[in-house]
């Protein structure tokens, strides 16, 4: 990170510190382990804003009763191949998704395919890690807040509806993206309808818009969730996790074929992150921006946890 003042923290120390801090506020070991694991994975690829830097806001929401101290979920087996995992609205969504992915992978291991509906997670790609660990091909379809219309309606009715796809390989393939051309408002790149309402531009024009519309049916109506314009949803925006194992079509060479195919590419979704993660793990420490380290200090004080030690490393 050129031009940015950084503070080196050993990876293992950050792992232990994150778990200790969260353990002061959360009474659920699965949540502590899963949240800390996801956060560290993001820190390793320098996605700091979605990693441990979120701890301060997480602690604040727990203190204010917005987030519970335990994971509250109910699992309903619909058919031998499908299930639904309910949770408190927006309460630990990534941890709930991991539970759903574990269930989908388990069902796929028995029946070849597993389909599980969950509330939409915040970090879509992380929801497929259990599917990858099982050597399976995975897919997450989501549906979220309305932000697009491109003139086919009088108001925004379609979410940017991210999806993620994974396949086993060395490194594995993991794509995570949405149907919106920009993930934030950019001046001069916004669309306005006849009424002056702002809409995000869809990826690929009408083709991307209509693919996002299709996701409303698959991740919303099919799962028992709701469409993008429905407020007051009982369990949040919808998502459906699908896991496919070689047993589905008795294709014993599935994993070998995907690995061999991926070896034909110099880079692909997941490759860069894997290499960056490997580099950081090999050297043993993470270079955190100074402002993120200062956030960690505040969280330590609030939680009664010892400050992180700055690593002595050769720069």
N, C-alpha and C positions, 0 to 999 in steps of 0.2 A: 504494500500500500504506500506508494510513493507520495511524499509530501504530507503524510499524516503521522502525527506522533502516536506511537504504539507502546503497549506494555506486554511483555511476554509472560504467559502463564502456562505452566506445565499441563498437558492434556489430562493426566490422571488426577492432578489436583483440582482442575476445573470440574471433572466428573464427580469427584467426592464432594466438593463444595456445593455444587448444584443440588445434589441429592440431600445434603445436610440441611440446606436452606429450605427446600420444599418440604422436607420431613418435619420441619418446625410448624408448618401450617396445614399439611395434608395428612389425613389419617387413613391413607390407602396406599399400600406399598406398590401396587401395580401402577397407580397414577404417578407416584414418585419416580419409579424406575423408567416408565415409558416416557414421561415428559422430559426427564433429564437426558434420556437417550436421544430423543428427537432433537432437543435443543443443541446437544453437543454435535450431532451430525451436521446441523446447519452452521454452527460455529466453525467446524472443520473446513467448510467450503466458503467461509467468509460471508455467509448470509446472516450477519450479526443481528439485524433488526428482528428477525424471526426466531433467533436462537435464545441464548440465556439472557439477552438484553430484555426479554419480555418478563423476566422474573419480577421486576419492580411492579409492573401493572398487575401481574397475577396475584402477588401478595396483597396489593391494595384491594383488589376485587374480592379476595377471600375475606379480608378484614371487614369489608362492607357487606358481606353476605351475598354478593352477586354470584360467586362460585362456591359450591359446597366443598366440604373437606373430605368427602368420600365420593367415589364414583357410583352414581345411581343409574343402573341399567336393568332392563327386562328383556329377555330373549324369548322370541316366539318362533317355534319351528312351524313353518307354513306347509311345506311339502318335504319329502326326503331330500330334495335338491335345494330348497330355498328356506330362508329364515329372515326375521326382522329383529334388529336390536334397537330398542327404545332407550332414550335417555332424557334427563331434564333438559329443557331447551337451552342449547348452546353451552351445556355444562361439560367441560373436558371433551370437546368433539373429536380431537385427534386420538385421544386414548380410547374413545368409544369405537372409532374407525379401526383401530388396531385390533380390538376385540372382534369386530366384524370380519376383518381380514383373516384372523386366526380361524374363525369359524368357517369362512368360505373355503380356506385352504384344506381344512379338515374334511369338509363335505366332499370337496373335489378329490381328495385322496381316496375316498371310498367309492364315489359315484362318477368320477371323471370331470364333473363340473359342480361348482358351488356358487350360489347366488345369495347375497345377503344385503338387505336394505338397512341403511344407517342414516342418521343426520349428517349433513355435509360437513366433512372435516375442514379445518383451516389449511392444512398443508397436505394437499391431495396425494402427492407422490409417496409420502411417508406411509400412507395407508396400504401400500402394496409391498412393503418390506417383508411381511410374513409370507406373502405369496411367492416372492423371489426366494426366500429361505427354503421353501418347500420344493423349489425347482419347477415351479409352474408358470404359466403365462397368465397375466392378470390384467384387469381392466376396471377402472372406476369411472362411472358416469355421474355427473352432478348437475344440480339445478339450484340457482341462487337468485339473489335480488334482481329485479328487472332494471335494465340499463340500456336496452337497444330496441329500435323499431324500424329505422331506415325507411320510413314512409309507408309501411304496410299496416300501420295502426295509428290511432290518434294519440297514443301515449306509449311509453316504454312498458312492454309486457314480457320481454324476453331477457333472461339473464345471460351473462357471458359464459356461464356453464362450463367450467373447466373439466377436462378429462385427463386421465393418466393411463398409460399402457406400459407394461413391463414384460420382459422375457429374460430367461436365465442366460448368462454368458460370462465371459471373463475379459473386461468387466460386463455386468449385465446391462441390458437396454432399459432405460426408464425415461419415458417422455411424460411431461406434466405441463399442460398449457390450456389456454382458454380460447374461446371463439371471438374474443375482442382484440382489435388491432393494437390497442394501447391499454396498459393496465392502470393508467391514471389520466386525468384530464390534461391535455396538452393544448395550449393556446394555438388556434389556427387549424386544429385537427379534429374539432368537434363537429358533429352534425346537429342541425336544428330543423325541427319540423315547421309547418305553417304557423303553429302557435308559439314558436320561439322556445319550445322545450328542448333541452340538451339531451343528446343520445350519444353513447359510445359508438365509434365506427366498428362494424363487425369485420372479422378477418375474412378476406376473400369476398367482400361485398355480399350480395344476396345469397351466394352459396353458403358462406359461413353463417349468415343470419338464419337460414333455413335449417342448417345442421344444428345450430343452437336451439332452434325451435323444436326439433326432433328430440333433443335431450330433455325438454320439458315433459314430454310424454314418458320417456324411459325412466328418468330419475325422479320425476314428480308423480304423475298419475299412476304409473305402474307400481311404484313402491308404496303407494298410500300417502305420499307427501302431497304437496300442493304446487300449483303453478306459480311462476315468478311474481305475479301481481296479487297474491293472496296474503294479506296480513294476518297476524295472530295465529300462526301455524302451531299446532300442538307439539311438534317435535322438531321444528326447524326445517331448513331447506333440505331437500332430499338428495340422497346419493345411493348408488347401487354398486356393490363390489362383486366382481365376477372372477372366479379362479378356474383355470382349465388345466387339468393334468393329462399326461400321456394316456391315461386309462380311458379317456373319453372316446377315442377312436382306436385304442389299442396300438398307438404309435410309439413303440418303445424307443425309437431313435429321436424323439422330439427334442430333448435337451441337447443331444449331440448336434442335431441339425441347426438349432438356433445358435449355438456356440460357433459352429463352423461358418455360418452365414455372417455373423457379426465380425468375424476375423477378416472379412473382406473389406471392412471400412477403416479409414484412418481415424475417424471420430464419428460419434453419434450421440443422441440424447442420453446422458448418464455417464459418458466416457470422461468428459472434462472434470465433472464433479468427483468421479472416482479417483482420477489421477491426482487432483488437488488434495483430496482427503488422504490419499496414500502418502503424499509428500509431507503433509503436516504430521501425520502419525509417525513417519520415519524419523523426523527431526525431534519430535517429542513435545513441542510447545506450540501454542496459538498466539499470534500477534493481534492483540485486541486494541482497537482505537482507544485513546486516552479517555474520551468521554464515556465509552462503554465500561471501562475499568472503574471510573468514578461512580457509575451507576451500581456496579457490583459492591463498592464500598458502602453505599447508602443501604443496599439490601442487607449487607452483613450487619450493620448497626441495627436496622429494624428487626432483624431475626435473632439477634444475640449470637451470631456465628463469627468465628475468627476470620479476620481479613485474609484474602488470598495473598499468598506470597508471590512476589515478582521473581520470575525465574532468572538465574544467572546463566546466560547463554552467550556464546560467541557470535557477535553480530558481523 
